[in-house]
């Protein structure tokens, strides 16, 4: 039986949290098909209309051919699509984001989804997300962290890659995310200004021009390129106050980078000092202190990742067992 993998956007081998995981599903599940919700966007007044149109497409297609569905909690369920056998991934903490930032992120999503949940298999990507789900009276069937492809993300020749991407021979920091308040991007800019002796690599899916000469922005990179850029750096920094899991941090660990990580996503209830420096309070001062220390301590972040079984192969085995239970 075919499995449809649906998300807001889809690019084969594209980077970005949710998009990356759908690509991992595509690699793990035989006879699967990636579907982009944005392909249905034309003429829609808002995101909810976009999702409703995709729901209609799924229902009509299911009448003609039976399939399984893997989707994110925020995409699907405006209409009752619960009769389609499916796995629903909870990766984005909208309730926590709304409270932290004082704005509403897709407030209709979980309200509508509650009515149409029924017998779906629900997966939280971290214990933090499982805790978030409880706020909406959802109970995950499984808590399975996101993963990283250890064959793509690994330690590589730093000197050669710096030459390839024209990165200067000096101390390099790397940040991955969207240039917005969800990722606490303004604090990153403040840190870039303070640490002007560091050259900063910024990887984003949104076009952005850095205001600082001690930086370079890379836009819409594929996974192999992200891996190479991580290997150009001396440390990875996460500025987000809240994350569902944070794949970028796992990718940095797989490349054995020292990491500066806040208490977010997978690291909400797990830490090992071999990863790098743990930020208890997501503040400018705490991050600044960590930047000054990060390359003076011994780290073995890839080893920790392996011990935690966060590689693609371990994740694939877990997911395949779950998919086999769906008829």
WOHULIN-V837097 format. One record per residue. N is the residue number from 1. RES is the residue in three letters. PSI is psi in degrees with one decimal (NA if undefined). OMEGA is omega as a letter, one per 40 degrees, with the letter a starting at -180 (none if undefined). D_FIRST is the distance of its C-alpha to the first C-alpha in Angstrom with 2 decimals. Layout:
n->(N | N)
res->(RES | RES)
psi->(PSI | PSI)
omega->(OMEGA | OMEGA)
d_first->(D_FIRST | D_FIRST)
This chain:
n->(1 | 2 | 3 | 4 | 5 | 6 | 7 | 8 | 9 | 10 | 11 | 12 | 13 | 14 | 15 | 16 | 17 | 18 | 19 | 20 | 21 | 22 | 23 | 24 | 25 | 26 | 27 | 28 | 29 | 30 | 31 | 32 | 33 | 34 | 35 | 36 | 37 | 38 | 39 | 40 | 41 | 42 | 43 | 44 | 45 | 46 | 47 | 48 | 49 | 50 | 51 | 52 | 53 | 54 | 55 | 56 | 57 | 58 | 59 | 60 | 61 | 62 | 63 | 64 | 65 | 66 | 67 | 68 | 69 | 70 | 71 | 72 | 73 | 74 | 75 | 76 | 77 | 78 | 79 | 80 | 81 | 82 | 83 | 84 | 85 | 86 | 87 | 88 | 89 | 90 | 91 | 92 | 93 | 94 | 95 | 96 | 97 | 98 | 99 | 100 | 101 | 102 | 103 | 104 | 105 | 106 | 107 | 108 | 109 | 110 | 111 | 112 | 113 | 114 | 115 | 116 | 117 | 118 | 119 | 120 | 121 | 122 | 123 | 124 | 125 | 126 | 127 | 128 | 129 | 130 | 131 | 132 | 133 | 134 | 135 | 136 | 137 | 138 | 139 | 140 | 141 | 142 | 143 | 144 | 145 | 146 | 147 | 148 | 149 | 150 | 151 | 152 | 153 | 154 | 155 | 156 | 157 | 158 | 159 | 160 | 161 | 162 | 163 | 164 | 165 | 166 | 167 | 168 | 169 | 170 | 171 | 172 | 173 | 174 | 175 | 176 | 177 | 178 | 179 | 180 | 181 | 182 | 183 | 184 | 185 | 186 | 187 | 188 | 189 | 190 | 191 | 192 | 193 | 194 | 195 | 196 | 197 | 198 | 199 | 200 | 201 | 202 | 203 | 204 | 205 | 206 | 207 | 208 | 209 | 210 | 211 | 212 | 213 | 214 | 215 | 216 | 217 | 218 | 219 | 220 | 221 | 222 | 223 | 224 | 225 | 226 | 227 | 228 | 229 | 230 | 231 | 232 | 233 | 234 | 235 | 236 | 237 | 238 | 239 | 240 | 241 | 242 | 243 | 244 | 245 | 246 | 247 | 248 | 249 | 250 | 251 | 252 | 253 | 254 | 255 | 256 | 257 | 258 | 259 | 260 | 261 | 262 | 263 | 264 | 265 | 266 | 267 | 268 | 269 | 270 | 271 | 272 | 273 | 274 | 275 | 276 | 277 | 278 | 279 | 280 | 281 | 282 | 283 | 284 | 285 | 286 | 287 | 288 | 289 | 290 | 291 | 292 | 293 | 294 | 295 | 296 | 297 | 298 | 299 | 300 | 301 | 302 | 303 | 304 | 305 | 306 | 307 | 308 | 309 | 310 | 311 | 312 | 313 | 314 | 315 | 316 | 317 | 318 | 319 | 320 | 321 | 322 | 323 | 324 | 325 | 326 | 327)
res->(UNK | UNK | UNK | UNK | UNK | UNK | UNK | UNK | UNK | UNK | UNK | UNK | UNK | UNK | UNK | UNK | UNK | UNK | UNK | UNK | UNK | UNK | UNK | UNK | UNK | UNK | UNK | UNK | UNK | UNK | UNK | UNK | UNK | UNK | UNK | UNK | UNK | UNK | UNK | UNK | UNK | UNK | UNK | UNK | UNK | UNK | UNK | UNK | UNK | UNK | UNK | UNK | UNK | UNK | UNK | UNK | UNK | UNK | UNK | UNK | UNK | UNK | UNK | UNK | UNK | UNK | UNK | UNK | UNK | UNK | UNK | UNK | UNK | UNK | UNK | UNK | UNK | UNK | UNK | UNK | UNK | UNK | UNK | UNK | UNK | UNK | UNK | UNK | UNK | UNK | UNK | UNK | UNK | UNK | UNK | UNK | UNK | UNK | UNK | UNK | UNK | UNK | UNK | UNK | UNK | UNK | UNK | UNK | UNK | UNK | UNK | UNK | UNK | UNK | UNK | UNK | UNK | UNK | UNK | UNK | UNK | UNK | UNK | UNK | UNK | UNK | UNK | UNK | UNK | UNK | UNK | UNK | UNK | UNK | UNK | UNK | UNK | UNK | UNK | UNK | UNK | UNK | UNK | UNK | UNK | UNK | UNK | UNK | UNK | UNK | UNK | UNK | UNK | UNK | UNK | UNK | UNK | UNK | UNK | UNK | UNK | UNK | UNK | UNK | UNK | UNK | UNK | UNK | UNK | UNK | UNK | UNK | UNK | UNK | UNK | UNK | UNK | UNK | UNK | UNK | UNK | UNK | UNK | UNK | UNK | UNK | UNK | UNK | UNK | UNK | UNK | UNK | UNK | UNK | UNK | UNK | UNK | UNK | UNK | UNK | UNK | UNK | UNK | UNK | UNK | UNK | UNK | UNK | UNK | UNK | UNK | UNK | UNK | UNK | UNK | UNK | UNK | UNK | UNK | UNK | UNK | UNK | UNK | UNK | UNK | UNK | UNK | UNK | UNK | UNK | UNK | UNK | UNK | UNK | UNK | UNK | UNK | UNK | UNK | UNK | UNK | UNK | UNK | UNK | UNK | UNK | UNK | UNK | UNK | UNK | UNK | UNK | UNK | UNK | UNK | UNK | UNK | UNK | UNK | UNK | UNK | UNK | UNK | UNK | UNK | UNK | UNK | UNK | UNK | UNK | UNK | UNK | UNK | UNK | UNK | UNK | UNK | UNK | UNK | UNK | UNK | UNK | UNK | UNK | UNK | UNK | UNK | UNK | UNK | UNK | UNK | UNK | UNK | UNK | UNK | UNK | UNK | UNK | UNK | UNK | UNK | UNK | UNK | UNK | UNK | UNK | UNK | UNK | UNK | UNK | UNK | UNK | UNK | UNK | UNK | UNK | UNK | UNK | UNK | UNK | UNK | UNK | UNK | UNK | UNK | UNK | UNK)
psi->(135.4 | 148.3 | 124.8 | 135.2 | 114.9 | 139.4 | 170.8 | -48.6 | 151.7 | 124.2 | 129.7 | 126.7 | 13.7 | 156.4 | 169.7 | 141.2 | -69.8 | -41.3 | -40.1 | -43.6 | -36.1 | -34.4 | -35.0 | -39.9 | -40.7 | -36.1 | -32.1 | -31.1 | 119.4 | 149.0 | 49.1 | 159.1 | 125.2 | 133.6 | 131.8 | 124.8 | -29.0 | -21.2 | -14.8 | 8.4 | -30.2 | 126.7 | -6.0 | 141.4 | -29.3 | 180.0 | -37.2 | -40.6 | -38.1 | -46.4 | -40.5 | -39.8 | -39.7 | -41.9 | -44.3 | -42.0 | -44.6 | -43.0 | -42.0 | -41.8 | -35.9 | -27.6 | -31.4 | -34.0 | 139.1 | 140.3 | 165.3 | 159.6 | 134.8 | 120.7 | 164.1 | 150.8 | -29.0 | 2.8 | 100.1 | 154.5 | 3.5 | -43.5 | 163.4 | 99.4 | 18.1 | -18.0 | -14.2 | 122.8 | 127.3 | 158.0 | 131.1 | 123.9 | 129.0 | 104.8 | -21.5 | 121.0 | 76.9 | -34.9 | -47.0 | -39.5 | -42.7 | -42.2 | -38.1 | -42.2 | -10.7 | 23.2 | 158.5 | 123.2 | 109.3 | 59.7 | -19.3 | -18.7 | -61.8 | -26.8 | -49.7 | -39.1 | -32.8 | -40.0 | -26.5 | 25.8 | -51.2 | -118.8 | 19.8 | 153.0 | 123.5 | 129.8 | 125.5 | 140.7 | -1.1 | 166.2 | -29.1 | -45.2 | -36.6 | -39.9 | -39.4 | -40.9 | -35.0 | -26.7 | -23.0 | 18.0 | 30.8 | 140.3 | 117.3 | 141.2 | -31.0 | 150.5 | 108.2 | 110.8 | 154.4 | 167.9 | -179.2 | 141.9 | 107.9 | -12.6 | -26.8 | -46.6 | 104.2 | 172.3 | 132.4 | 176.9 | 105.6 | -44.2 | -46.8 | -39.7 | -34.3 | -36.8 | -42.0 | -44.1 | 7.0 | 47.1 | 130.6 | 155.8 | 82.1 | -174.3 | 130.5 | 129.7 | 150.2 | 140.2 | 140.2 | 129.9 | -170.4 | 139.5 | 70.3 | -179.8 | -25.4 | -37.2 | 7.5 | 47.5 | -33.1 | -37.2 | -37.5 | -44.8 | -39.2 | -38.1 | -38.4 | -37.6 | -41.9 | -44.7 | 67.0 | -13.8 | -13.5 | 139.9 | 132.7 | 130.7 | 124.4 | 125.5 | 125.3 | 159.2 | -6.7 | 137.0 | 134.7 | 139.9 | 119.7 | 138.9 | -3.2 | 138.8 | -18.0 | 39.0 | 164.2 | 135.0 | 131.3 | 129.0 | 131.7 | 52.4 | 150.2 | 169.9 | -43.6 | -40.1 | -38.7 | -43.0 | -42.9 | -40.2 | -36.9 | -37.1 | -10.8 | -18.0 | 162.9 | -20.2 | 158.0 | 141.7 | 135.7 | 125.6 | -4.8 | 135.4 | -24.5 | 136.5 | 151.1 | -39.4 | -58.5 | 86.4 | -35.7 | -38.8 | -40.0 | -38.4 | -40.5 | -42.2 | -39.7 | -29.0 | 6.1 | 32.3 | 142.4 | 135.5 | 139.3 | 110.4 | 138.0 | 171.4 | 76.8 | 146.3 | -127.2 | -27.7 | 12.4 | -38.1 | 16.2 | 137.5 | 150.2 | 126.5 | -15.5 | -11.6 | -40.0 | -124.5 | 130.3 | 123.0 | 109.6 | -36.2 | 120.7 | 75.6 | 162.1 | -46.7 | -41.4 | -41.8 | -39.6 | -43.4 | -40.3 | -39.7 | -38.2 | -28.6 | -22.3 | -36.5 | 11.3 | -1.3 | 157.9 | 129.1 | 150.8 | 60.8 | -35.8 | -39.1 | -41.3 | -43.0 | -44.0 | -41.6 | -34.3 | -2.2 | 51.2 | 16.6 | 162.4 | -41.2 | -43.0 | -42.6 | -43.5 | -43.3 | -41.4 | -46.4 | -38.1 | -37.4 | -39.2 | -44.6 | -30.5 | -21.8 | -12.1 | 123.6 | NA)
omega->(i | i | i | a | a | a | i | i | i | i | i | a | i | i | a | a | a | a | i | a | i | i | i | i | a | i | a | a | i | i | i | a | i | i | i | i | a | i | a | a | a | i | i | a | a | a | a | i | i | a | i | i | i | i | i | i | a | a | i | i | a | i | a | i | i | i | i | a | i | a | i | a | a | i | i | i | i | i | a | i | a | i | i | a | a | i | a | a | i | a | a | a | a | i | a | i | a | a | a | a | i | i | a | i | i | a | a | a | a | i | i | a | a | a | a | a | i | a | i | i | a | a | i | a | i | i | i | i | i | i | i | a | a | i | i | i | i | i | a | i | a | i | a | a | i | a | i | i | a | i | i | a | a | a | a | a | a | a | a | a | i | i | a | a | i | i | a | i | i | i | a | i | i | i | a | i | i | a | a | a | i | a | a | a | a | i | i | i | i | i | i | i | a | a | a | i | i | i | a | i | i | i | a | i | a | a | a | i | a | i | a | a | a | a | i | a | i | a | i | i | i | a | a | i | i | i | a | i | i | a | i | a | i | i | i | i | i | i | a | i | a | i | i | i | i | a | a | i | i | i | i | i | a | i | i | i | i | a | i | a | i | i | a | i | a | a | i | a | i | i | i | a | i | i | a | a | a | i | a | a | a | a | i | a | i | i | i | i | a | i | a | a | a | a | i | a | a | i | i | a | i | i | i | i | i | i | i | i | a | i | a | a | i | i | a | i | i | a | i | i | i | a | i | a | a | a | none)
d_first->(0.00 | 3.81 | 6.58 | 9.87 | 13.05 | 16.09 | 19.76 | 23.16 | 23.41 | 21.29 | 22.83 | 21.29 | 23.40 | 25.37 | 27.43 | 27.77 | 26.51 | 23.48 | 22.57 | 22.91 | 20.55 | 17.75 | 18.47 | 18.32 | 14.83 | 13.99 | 15.74 | 14.35 | 10.55 | 9.14 | 7.41 | 8.88 | 11.30 | 14.68 | 16.30 | 20.02 | 21.58 | 24.81 | 23.54 | 23.90 | 27.27 | 29.76 | 31.93 | 30.86 | 33.88 | 32.41 | 29.41 | 28.69 | 28.55 | 26.19 | 23.75 | 24.24 | 23.37 | 20.06 | 19.35 | 20.24 | 17.94 | 14.92 | 16.09 | 16.69 | 13.40 | 11.64 | 14.04 | 12.83 | 9.03 | 6.99 | 5.61 | 7.08 | 10.44 | 12.98 | 16.39 | 20.07 | 22.19 | 24.31 | 21.71 | 20.32 | 21.56 | 24.55 | 23.00 | 21.32 | 17.59 | 17.35 | 15.39 | 12.29 | 11.02 | 12.35 | 14.51 | 17.80 | 20.09 | 23.83 | 25.53 | 28.39 | 31.39 | 32.48 | 34.93 | 36.73 | 36.84 | 38.27 | 40.97 | 41.79 | 42.15 | 43.38 | 40.86 | 37.81 | 34.40 | 31.98 | 33.64 | 31.43 | 28.11 | 28.31 | 30.40 | 27.83 | 24.94 | 26.89 | 26.70 | 22.96 | 21.80 | 21.39 | 18.74 | 17.16 | 17.33 | 20.20 | 21.06 | 24.53 | 25.25 | 28.76 | 31.15 | 32.80 | 29.69 | 29.35 | 32.97 | 32.34 | 29.59 | 32.12 | 34.31 | 31.84 | 31.32 | 27.85 | 27.20 | 24.61 | 22.46 | 22.80 | 25.10 | 23.58 | 25.65 | 24.42 | 24.71 | 26.25 | 25.57 | 28.62 | 28.51 | 29.04 | 31.21 | 34.11 | 37.84 | 38.98 | 42.36 | 43.82 | 46.74 | 44.75 | 42.25 | 45.10 | 46.63 | 43.41 | 42.98 | 46.77 | 46.88 | 50.46 | 51.70 | 52.30 | 50.60 | 47.14 | 45.07 | 41.50 | 39.72 | 36.16 | 35.16 | 35.86 | 39.59 | 39.84 | 41.17 | 37.90 | 38.39 | 42.17 | 42.77 | 46.44 | 47.19 | 45.73 | 48.05 | 50.93 | 50.17 | 50.03 | 53.45 | 54.93 | 53.64 | 54.66 | 55.25 | 51.50 | 49.29 | 46.07 | 42.67 | 40.56 | 36.88 | 35.41 | 32.86 | 35.67 | 38.62 | 41.71 | 45.18 | 46.76 | 50.36 | 51.36 | 52.29 | 51.28 | 47.58 | 44.91 | 41.77 | 38.56 | 36.11 | 32.35 | 32.12 | 29.03 | 28.34 | 30.43 | 33.30 | 33.18 | 33.44 | 36.41 | 38.14 | 37.77 | 39.54 | 42.36 | 43.17 | 45.37 | 43.68 | 40.83 | 41.62 | 39.60 | 41.47 | 38.90 | 40.21 | 36.75 | 33.28 | 29.96 | 29.58 | 30.92 | 28.99 | 32.01 | 34.09 | 31.63 | 31.60 | 35.40 | 35.57 | 33.39 | 36.04 | 38.65 | 40.34 | 42.70 | 41.21 | 42.92 | 40.55 | 41.10 | 39.97 | 36.66 | 32.97 | 32.28 | 36.05 | 36.89 | 37.46 | 37.36 | 39.87 | 41.32 | 44.44 | 43.17 | 40.83 | 43.81 | 45.48 | 44.17 | 45.27 | 46.10 | 47.30 | 45.58 | 48.85 | 50.43 | 53.00 | 50.54 | 48.48 | 51.70 | 52.92 | 49.64 | 49.80 | 53.31 | 52.28 | 48.75 | 49.80 | 52.56 | 50.41 | 48.43 | 44.64 | 41.76 | 38.79 | 36.26 | 37.38 | 36.76 | 33.24 | 32.52 | 34.14 | 31.98 | 28.79 | 27.66 | 26.25 | 22.73 | 22.12 | 23.11 | 21.04 | 17.89 | 18.47 | 18.87 | 15.80 | 13.47 | 15.12 | 14.56 | 10.83 | 10.68 | 12.63 | 10.29 | 8.86)
